[in-house]
């Protein structure tokens, strides 16, 4: 019945690692936004949101 949980975790970690690498490459200007995967775009938005929260917290 499907894949074992450990195998799924391994696949997920690998996909997240690749997505994070793509986000870093995008921030360096090496690849355009349109070449990012859905997961990478989600991580980028999450990163921007966190930076925005940090900057607003430091300003107050």
C-alpha positions as CSV (number, residue, x, y, z in Angstrom):
1,X,0.0,0.0,0.0
2,X,2.1,2.9,-1.3
3,X,5.6,3.8,-0.3
4,X,6.9,3.5,3.3
5,X,7.0,6.8,5.3
6,X,10.8,6.8,5.5
7,X,11.1,6.7,1.7
8,X,8.6,9.5,1.4
9,X,10.5,11.6,3.9
10,X,13.7,11.0,2.0
11,X,12.1,12.1,-1.3
12,X,10.6,15.2,0.4
13,X,14.0,16.2,1.9
14,X,15.6,15.9,-1.5
15,X,13.0,18.0,-3.2
16,X,13.2,20.7,-0.5
17,X,17.0,20.8,-0.8
18,X,16.8,21.3,-4.5
19,X,14.2,24.0,-4.2
20,X,16.3,25.9,-1.6
21,X,19.2,25.8,-4.0
22,X,17.1,27.2,-6.7
23,X,15.9,30.0,-4.4
24,X,19.5,30.9,-3.6
25,X,20.4,30.9,-7.3
26,X,17.4,33.2,-8.0
27,X,18.4,35.6,-5.2
28,X,22.0,35.7,-6.7
29,X,20.4,36.5,-10.1
30,X,21.4,33.4,-11.9
31,X,17.9,32.1,-12.8
32,X,14.7,34.0,-13.4
33,X,11.6,33.6,-11.3
34,X,9.8,31.8,-14.1
35,X,12.3,28.9,-13.9
36,X,11.5,28.2,-10.2
37,X,9.4,25.2,-9.3
38,X,6.2,25.6,-7.3
39,X,7.9,24.5,-4.1
40,X,10.8,26.9,-4.7
41,X,8.3,29.8,-5.3
42,X,6.5,28.8,-2.1
43,X,9.8,28.9,-0.2
44,X,10.7,32.2,-1.7
45,X,7.4,33.8,-0.6
46,X,7.8,32.3,2.8
47,X,11.3,33.8,3.0
48,X,10.1,37.2,1.9
49,X,7.3,37.1,4.5
50,X,9.7,36.2,7.3
51,X,12.1,39.0,6.3
52,X,9.2,41.5,6.2
53,X,8.1,40.4,9.7
54,X,11.7,40.7,11.0
55,X,12.2,44.2,9.5
56,X,8.9,45.4,11.0
57,X,9.7,43.9,14.4
58,X,13.1,45.6,14.5
59,X,11.6,49.0,13.5
60,X,9.2,49.1,16.5
